[in-house]
Amino acid sequence: MSSFQIQDRLDQYFKLTERGTTISDEFRAGTASFLTLSYLLLVNPKIMAQAGVKHDDAVFATAASAAVSSLIVGLMGNLPFGCAPGIGLSAYLAFGLVEGGLCTLPDALTACWWSGAVVLALTYSGMSHLLMKVVPQAIKLAIVVGMGLLIAMIGMVSVGLIVSNPKTLVELGDVWGSPSLQLCLFGIILVASLMHHEVKGAILIGIIIITFVEWIGTSSWPEEFFQFPEFHTNDFWKPFVVFDLSKASVLYPAIGCFVLICIFDISGVTFGLATLGNIIHPTTGDIPGSMWAFIASGVGTMIAAWLGSTPVIVCVEGAAGVKEGGRTGLTAVVISVYFALSIFLAPLFSSVPDVATAPVLVLVGVLMMGEASKIRWEEMDAALPAFLTIILMPLTYSITNGMIFGLLASSAFYITTGKGFKDAKTLIGSSWFQTLTGTSWFQNDNRLEDDEAHLFGSVDKSTKYQSAEDSKPLLNI
């Protein structure tokens, strides 16, 4: 087969001409996305190692799950998005579940595996869209902000910027007496400055510079760079432990947390990147192939959990590739190939010091804080649930705690503000509900409005029942 025929087939399959791109554009976009995403191969294994996963196994799990999920998005969905395990979810598993003493590593990874299965089930059933509508927007935004604060705090603790204090719980570390801490602070400024100037691969460049400085200062050069991966069976996958009711109080909330964050994240990032790349359908507003982003997340999550990593999401860092002209799934295929090749670089990744990855965690937190500006802080029914969600995540080292308190507060406001009463009235009065239940409203029955006004402070005393007909039951059964 000639090169012209290959190009023609790629053009037809990925619709390159239709979307106004070329093979070279897609290759360049995939390269840009991978350079932006590659820091995950350095940071995520470090976090998973805290939970007890061998560093090389974590590298393999991160790279393999990212490669498979990105390939699915590219080949099946024809979308230029890169997928990989989420750092926030890894931090939650390592520090919130395992280090927090709530469950063992196999149990936590089992919760990850089941969350991938649930995401697949919700995608095929269409329930994922329902979840997006049910959860308030303020909670969705607050989850992102809270995760950012937690990630930043983990980075600061890892290098000693924040240390424990028996009287005040925490305090500032020894900034002036620790060269490594000073190097970390320099790294934060360096990477932030590169990002300010929109330098491509700014995060990776910063990690490389800080790593070399640390290697030179401590003479801790890596002994090897390449290694063929050793595929072996880990004791991570125990799917039936989820049926152990003694562990239900920990595993079920963890599964729910993973599922909700995956769905929220994928929906938001997919829409944002599709808008940036102008690949949304002009009339329907749909994103062609978007369902495959959820399927890729589900499949990638199950693979990641089996190998020793956390749920896979669509990464917002893929915006770098979209800005470079990526418009089709060929970009995602290029990203997938890069991740697959990274599997052989586990020894190099394991030699990267914490002082080089901590600045990234802090800056990821900075970027995630941006969502706070979209929360309606002037409205208490949005502000309090959002605040509880945000503040409890870093202070309790648990994403689940923040989500639970935020959702409970939001549910309470749904009742106390009268919104639940109004929605119930609308539901019961809808034609499809009357048809389904065989009930009907009396046209002149105003008692429901009176009850609502009485309960929530706006009674209209001029409202009277007009006849004996009005005193009949609300529903004819």
C-alpha positions as CSV (number, residue, x, y, z in Angstrom):
1,M,0.0,0.0,0.0
2,S,1.5,3.4,-1.1
3,S,1.8,6.3,1.2
4,F,-0.8,8.2,-0.8
5,Q,-3.3,5.4,-0.1
6,I,-2.5,5.4,3.6
7,Q,-3.1,9.2,3.7
8,D,-6.3,8.8,1.8
9,R,-7.6,6.1,4.2
10,L,-6.6,8.2,7.3
11,D,-8.4,11.2,5.7
12,Q,-11.6,9.2,5.2
13,Y,-11.6,7.5,8.6
14,F,-10.7,10.5,10.7
15,K,-12.5,13.0,8.4
16,L,-9.4,15.2,8.3
17,T,-10.4,17.3,5.3
18,E,-13.9,17.7,6.6
19,R,-12.6,19.2,9.9
20,G,-10.0,21.3,8.2
21,T,-6.8,19.6,9.4
22,T,-3.9,17.5,8.1
23,I,-1.9,14.5,9.2
24,S,1.0,16.8,10.1
25,D,-1.3,19.0,12.1
26,E,-2.7,16.1,14.0
27,F,0.8,14.7,14.8
28,R,2.0,18.1,16.0
29,A,-1.2,18.5,18.1
30,G,-0.8,15.0,19.6
31,T,2.9,15.7,20.5
32,A,1.9,19.0,22.2
33,S,-0.8,17.3,24.2
34,F,1.5,14.6,25.4
35,L,4.2,17.0,26.4
36,T,1.6,18.8,28.5
37,L,0.2,15.5,29.9
38,S,3.5,13.7,30.5
39,Y,4.0,15.2,34.0
40,L,1.3,12.7,35.0
41,L,3.8,9.9,34.5
42,L,6.0,11.6,37.0
43,V,3.5,12.8,39.6
44,N,0.9,10.0,39.6
45,P,3.2,7.1,40.4
46,K,4.7,9.2,43.3
47,I,1.2,9.6,44.8
48,M,0.3,5.9,44.3
49,A,3.6,4.8,45.9
50,Q,2.3,6.5,49.1
51,A,-0.6,4.1,49.0
52,G,1.7,1.1,48.7
53,V,1.9,0.5,44.9
54,K,5.4,-0.2,43.6
55,H,6.6,2.8,41.7
56,D,7.4,0.9,38.5
57,D,3.9,-0.8,38.6
58,A,2.3,2.6,39.0
59,V,4.1,3.9,36.0
60,F,3.0,0.9,34.0
61,A,-0.6,1.3,35.2
62,T,-0.7,5.0,34.4
63,A,0.9,4.7,31.0
64,A,-1.1,1.6,29.9
65,S,-4.5,2.9,31.0
66,A,-3.8,6.3,29.4
67,A,-2.7,4.6,26.2
68,V,-5.8,2.3,25.9
69,S,-8.3,5.0,26.9
70,S,-6.8,7.6,24.5
71,L,-6.8,5.0,21.7
72,I,-10.6,4.4,22.3
73,V,-11.4,8.1,22.2
74,G,-9.4,8.5,19.0
75,L,-10.4,5.4,17.0
76,M,-14.0,5.1,18.1
77,G,-15.0,8.6,19.1
78,N,-12.8,10.5,16.6
79,L,-12.1,13.2,19.2
80,P,-8.7,14.9,19.8
81,F,-8.7,14.3,23.6
82,G,-6.1,12.6,25.8
83,C,-7.1,10.5,28.7
84,A,-5.1,9.5,31.8
85,P,-5.6,8.8,35.6
86,G,-6.6,11.9,37.5
87,I,-4.2,13.3,40.1
88,G,-7.0,14.4,42.4
89,L,-8.5,10.9,42.4
90,S,-5.1,9.4,43.1
91,A,-4.6,11.8,46.0
92,Y,-8.0,10.8,47.4
93,L,-7.2,7.1,47.2
94,A,-3.7,7.4,48.6
95,F,-4.3,9.9,51.4
96,G,-8.1,9.9,52.0
97,L,-8.7,6.1,51.8
98,V,-5.5,4.2,52.4
99,E,-3.3,6.5,54.4
100,G,-6.4,7.7,56.2
101,G,-6.9,4.2,57.5
102,L,-10.4,3.8,56.0
103,C,-9.5,0.7,53.9
104,T,-6.7,-1.3,52.5
105,L,-5.1,-0.7,49.1
106,P,-6.8,-3.7,47.4
107,D,-10.2,-2.5,48.7
108,A,-9.5,1.0,47.4
109,L,-8.5,-0.2,44.0
110,T,-11.6,-2.5,44.0
111,A,-13.7,0.6,44.5
112,C,-11.9,2.1,41.5
113,W,-12.6,-0.9,39.4
114,W,-16.3,-0.9,40.2
115,S,-16.5,2.8,39.6
116,G,-15.3,2.1,36.0
117,A,-18.0,-0.5,35.6
118,V,-20.7,1.9,37.0
119,V,-19.6,4.6,34.5
120,L,-20.0,2.2,31.7
121,A,-23.4,1.1,32.9
122,L,-24.5,4.7,33.4
123,T,-23.2,5.6,29.9
124,Y,-25.1,2.9,28.1
125,S,-28.3,3.5,30.1
126,G,-28.2,7.3,29.6
127,M,-28.3,7.8,33.4
128,S,-25.1,9.9,33.3
129,H,-27.0,12.8,31.8
130,L,-29.6,12.5,34.6
131,L,-26.8,12.7,37.3
132,M,-25.4,15.8,35.7
133,K,-28.8,17.5,35.9
134,V,-29.6,16.4,39.5
135,V,-26.4,17.6,41.2
136,P,-26.4,21.4,41.6
137,Q,-24.0,23.4,39.6
138,A,-22.5,25.0,42.7
139,I,-21.5,21.5,44.0
140,K,-20.0,20.5,40.7
141,L,-17.8,23.6,40.7
142,A,-17.0,23.3,44.4
143,I,-15.7,19.7,43.9
144,V,-13.1,20.9,41.4
145,V,-12.0,23.7,43.8
146,G,-11.9,21.5,46.8
147,M,-9.9,18.9,44.9
148,G,-7.5,21.6,43.9
149,L,-6.9,22.7,47.5
150,L,-6.4,19.1,48.6
151,I,-3.9,18.5,45.8
152,A,-2.0,21.7,46.6
153,M,-1.9,20.8,50.3
154,I,-0.5,17.4,49.5
155,G,2.3,19.0,47.5
156,M,3.1,21.4,50.2
157,V,3.2,18.7,52.9
158,S,5.4,16.4,50.7
159,V,8.3,19.0,50.7
160,G,7.7,20.3,54.3
161,L,6.2,23.6,53.5
162,I,3.4,22.7,55.8
163,V,4.2,20.7,58.9
164,S,2.2,19.5,61.9
165,N,2.0,21.3,65.1
166,P,0.4,19.8,68.2
167,K,-1.0,23.1,69.4
168,T,-2.2,24.7,66.1
169,L,-2.5,21.5,64.0
170,V,-0.3,22.9,61.2
171,E,2.4,25.5,60.8
172,L,4.9,26.8,58.2
173,G,7.9,24.6,57.7
174,D,11.6,25.6,57.9
175,V,11.8,27.6,54.7
176,W,15.1,29.2,55.4
177,G,16.9,26.1,56.7
178,S,15.9,23.7,53.9
179,P,17.6,23.9,50.5
180,S,15.1,21.4,49.0
181,L,12.2,23.5,50.2
182,Q,13.8,26.6,48.7
183,L,14.3,24.8,45.4
184,C,10.6,23.8,45.4
185,L,9.5,27.4,45.9
186,F,11.8,28.4,43.0
187,G,10.2,25.6,41.0
188,I,6.7,27.0,41.6
189,I,7.8,30.5,40.4
190,L,9.6,29.0,37.4
191,V,6.8,26.8,36.1
192,A,4.2,29.6,36.8
193,S,6.3,32.0,34.8
194,L,6.6,29.6,31.9
195,M,2.9,29.0,31.9
196,H,2.3,32.8,32.0
197,H,4.3,33.1,28.8
198,E,2.4,30.2,27.3
199,V,5.5,28.1,26.8
200,K,4.5,24.7,25.4
201,G,5.3,21.9,27.8
202,A,5.9,24.4,30.7
203,I,5.2,21.9,33.4
204,L,7.5,19.3,31.9
205,I,10.3,21.8,31.4
206,G,10.0,22.9,35.0
207,I,10.1,19.4,36.3
208,I,13.2,18.6,34.2
209,I,15.1,21.7,35.3
210,I,14.3,21.2,39.0
211,T,15.2,17.5,38.7
212,F,18.6,18.2,37.2
213,V,19.3,20.8,39.9
214,E,18.5,18.3,42.6
215,W,20.5,15.6,41.0
216,I,23.5,17.8,40.8
217,G,23.1,19.1,44.3
218,T,22.7,15.7,45.9
219,S,24.7,13.6,43.4
220,S,21.8,11.2,43.1
221,W,21.9,10.4,39.4
222,P,19.7,7.6,38.1
223,E,21.5,4.3,37.5
224,E,19.3,3.2,34.5
225,F,16.9,4.9,32.2
226,F,15.2,2.1,30.2
227,Q,13.6,-1.2,31.3
228,F,11.3,-3.7,29.8
229,P,8.1,-3.8,31.8
230,E,7.6,-6.9,34.0
231,F,3.9,-7.8,33.7
232,H,3.0,-9.7,36.8
233,T,-0.2,-10.3,38.8
234,N,-0.8,-7.9,41.6
235,D,-3.1,-8.6,44.6
236,F,-5.1,-5.5,43.7
237,W,-8.2,-6.9,42.1
238,K,-10.8,-8.2,44.5
239,P,-14.1,-7.4,42.8
240,F,-16.3,-9.4,45.2
241,V,-15.1,-7.6,48.3
242,V,-17.7,-5.0,47.4
243,F,-20.4,-7.4,48.5
244,D,-18.9,-7.6,52.0
245,L,-21.4,-5.5,54.0
246,S,-18.9,-4.8,56.7
247,K,-17.0,-2.7,54.3
248,A,-20.0,-1.1,52.6
249,S,-19.8,2.1,54.7
250,V,-16.4,2.9,53.1
251,L,-16.5,1.3,49.7
252,Y,-19.9,2.5,48.5
253,P,-19.3,6.2,49.2
254,A,-15.8,5.8,47.6
255,I,-17.4,4.3,44.5
256,G,-20.0,7.0,44.4
257,C,-17.3,9.7,44.8
258,F,-15.2,8.2,41.9
259,V,-18.2,7.9,39.6
260,L,-19.5,11.4,40.2
261,I,-16.2,13.1,39.8
262,C,-15.5,11.1,36.6
263,I,-18.9,12.0,35.1
264,F,-18.6,15.7,36.1
265,D,-15.1,16.0,34.9
266,I,-15.6,14.2,31.6
267,S,-18.7,16.2,30.7
268,G,-17.2,19.5,31.5
269,V,-13.8,19.0,29.9
270,T,-15.3,17.3,26.8
271,F,-17.6,20.2,26.2
272,G,-14.9,22.8,26.9
273,L,-12.4,21.2,24.5
274,A,-15.0,20.5,21.8
275,T,-16.0,24.2,22.0
276,L,-12.4,25.2,21.7
277,G,-11.9,23.0,18.7
278,N,-15.2,24.0,17.1
279,I,-16.3,20.4,16.7
280,I,-19.7,20.8,18.2
281,H,-22.6,20.1,15.8
282,P,-23.9,23.5,14.6
283,T,-27.6,22.8,14.8
284,T,-28.1,20.2,17.6
285,G,-25.2,21.4,19.9
286,D,-24.2,17.7,20.3
287,I,-20.5,16.6,20.4
288,P,-20.1,13.8,17.8
289,G,-18.6,10.7,19.5
290,S,-18.8,12.1,23.0
291,M,-20.3,8.9,24.4
292,W,-16.9,7.2,23.6
293,A,-15.2,9.6,26.1
294,F,-17.3,8.1,28.9
295,I,-16.7,4.5,27.6
296,A,-13.0,5.2,27.4
297,S,-13.0,6.4,31.0
298,G,-14.9,3.3,32.1
299,V,-12.6,0.8,30.3
300,G,-9.4,2.8,31.2
301,T,-10.5,2.9,34.9
302,M,-11.0,-0.8,35.1
303,I,-7.6,-1.4,33.5
304,A,-5.9,1.1,35.7
305,A,-7.5,-0.3,38.9
306,W,-6.4,-3.8,37.9
307,L,-2.8,-2.7,37.4
308,G,-2.5,-0.3,40.3
309,S,-3.8,3.2,39.5
310,T,-6.9,5.3,39.8
311,P,-9.9,6.3,37.5
312,V,-9.2,7.7,34.1
313,I,-10.6,11.0,33.0
314,V,-10.4,13.2,29.9
315,C,-7.6,15.6,30.7
316,V,-8.0,19.3,30.4
317,E,-4.3,19.5,29.4
318,G,-5.4,18.3,26.0
319,A,-6.3,21.9,25.3
320,A,-2.7,22.3,24.2
321,G,-3.2,19.9,21.3
322,V,-6.5,21.5,20.3
323,K,-4.8,24.9,20.3
324,E,-2.2,23.4,18.0
325,G,-4.8,22.4,15.5
326,G,-5.9,19.0,16.7
327,R,-9.5,18.3,15.4
328,T,-9.8,14.5,15.0
329,G,-9.1,11.2,16.8
330,L,-5.7,11.0,15.1
331,T,-4.4,13.4,17.7
332,A,-5.6,11.0,20.4
333,V,-4.0,8.1,18.6
334,V,-0.7,9.9,18.6
335,I,-1.1,10.6,22.4
336,S,-1.8,6.9,22.9
337,V,1.4,5.9,21.1
338,Y,3.5,8.2,23.2
339,F,2.0,6.8,26.4
340,A,2.6,3.2,25.2
341,L,6.3,4.1,24.6
342,S,6.6,5.6,28.1
343,I,6.0,2.2,29.7
344,F,9.7,1.5,29.0
345,L,10.9,4.6,30.9
346,A,9.8,3.5,34.4
347,P,13.4,3.7,36.0
348,L,13.8,7.3,34.8
349,F,10.4,8.4,36.2
350,S,11.2,6.7,39.6
351,S,14.3,8.8,40.0
352,V,12.5,12.1,39.8
353,P,12.6,13.7,43.3
354,D,9.5,14.9,45.2
355,V,10.9,18.5,45.1
356,A,10.4,18.5,41.3
357,T,6.8,17.2,41.4
358,A,5.5,19.2,44.4
359,P,5.4,22.5,42.4
360,V,3.2,20.9,39.9
361,L,0.7,19.8,42.5
362,V,0.6,23.3,43.9
363,L,0.0,24.8,40.4
364,V,-2.6,22.3,39.6
365,G,-4.4,23.5,42.7
366,V,-4.0,27.1,41.4
367,L,-5.6,26.2,38.1
368,M,-8.5,24.4,39.7
369,M,-9.3,27.3,41.9
370,G,-10.5,29.2,38.9
371,E,-13.8,27.5,39.1
372,A,-14.6,29.3,42.3
373,S,-15.4,32.5,40.4
374,K,-18.3,30.7,38.8
375,I,-20.1,29.9,42.1
376,R,-23.0,32.2,43.0
377,W,-21.5,33.3,46.3
378,E,-24.2,36.0,46.8
379,E,-26.9,33.3,47.1
380,M,-26.8,31.4,50.3
381,D,-28.4,28.2,48.9
382,A,-25.4,27.9,46.6
383,A,-22.7,29.5,48.8
384,L,-23.0,27.3,51.9
385,P,-23.0,23.9,50.2
386,A,-20.1,25.0,48.0
387,F,-18.1,26.3,51.0
388,L,-18.6,23.1,52.9
389,T,-17.6,21.0,49.9
390,I,-14.5,23.1,49.4
391,I,-13.3,23.5,53.0
392,L,-13.8,20.0,54.2
393,M,-11.8,18.3,51.4
394,P,-8.3,19.7,52.4
395,L,-9.1,19.9,56.1
396,T,-10.2,16.3,56.4
397,Y,-8.0,14.9,53.5
398,S,-11.1,13.5,52.0
399,I,-13.0,14.3,48.8
400,T,-15.9,12.1,50.0
401,N,-16.4,14.1,53.2
402,G,-16.6,17.4,51.2
403,M,-19.1,15.9,48.7
404,I,-21.3,14.4,51.3
405,F,-21.6,17.6,53.4
406,G,-22.1,19.7,50.3
407,L,-24.9,17.5,48.9
408,L,-26.6,17.3,52.3
409,A,-26.5,21.0,52.7
410,S,-27.8,21.5,49.2
411,S,-30.6,19.0,49.9
412,A,-31.6,20.8,53.0
413,F,-31.8,24.1,51.2
414,Y,-33.9,22.4,48.5
415,I,-36.6,21.9,51.2
416,T,-36.2,25.0,53.3
417,T,-36.3,27.4,50.3
418,G,-39.5,25.9,48.9
419,K,-37.9,24.7,45.7
420,G,-38.8,21.1,46.5
421,F,-42.4,22.0,47.1
422,K,-42.6,23.9,43.8
423,D,-41.0,21.1,41.8
424,A,-43.4,18.6,43.5
425,K,-46.3,20.7,42.5
426,T,-45.1,21.0,38.9
427,L,-44.4,17.2,38.7
428,I,-47.8,16.2,40.1
429,G,-49.6,18.7,37.8
430,S,-47.8,17.5,34.7
431,S,-49.8,15.8,32.0
432,W,-47.6,12.7,31.8
433,F,-47.8,12.2,35.6
434,Q,-51.6,12.4,35.5
435,T,-51.7,9.9,32.6
436,L,-49.3,7.6,34.4
437,T,-51.1,7.6,37.7
438,G,-54.7,8.0,36.4
439,T,-55.1,11.2,38.4
440,S,-56.1,14.8,37.5
441,W,-56.2,18.2,39.0
442,F,-59.4,20.3,39.5
443,Q,-59.0,23.4,37.5
444,N,-60.1,25.8,40.3
445,D,-58.3,24.1,43.1
446,N,-55.9,26.7,44.7
447,R,-55.2,24.9,47.9
448,L,-51.7,23.9,46.9
449,E,-50.7,27.5,46.3
450,D,-52.2,28.4,49.7
451,D,-50.3,25.7,51.4
452,E,-47.1,26.8,49.8
453,A,-47.7,30.4,50.7
454,H,-48.5,29.5,54.3
455,L,-45.4,27.4,54.6
456,F,-43.0,29.9,53.0
457,G,-44.3,33.2,54.2
458,S,-46.5,34.8,51.4
459,V,-50.1,33.9,52.3
460,D,-52.6,35.5,50.0
461,K,-55.7,35.9,52.3
462,S,-57.9,36.9,49.4
463,T,-57.8,33.4,48.0
464,K,-61.1,31.5,48.7
465,Y,-62.5,28.3,47.6
466,Q,-65.3,29.1,45.2
467,S,-67.6,26.1,45.6
468,A,-68.1,22.8,47.3
469,E,-66.4,21.3,44.3
470,D,-63.2,22.8,45.7
471,S,-63.3,20.8,48.9
472,K,-63.0,17.5,47.1
473,P,-59.6,15.6,47.4
474,L,-56.8,17.0,45.3
475,L,-56.4,13.7,43.4
476,N,-59.2,11.6,41.9
477,I,-58.2,8.0,42.3
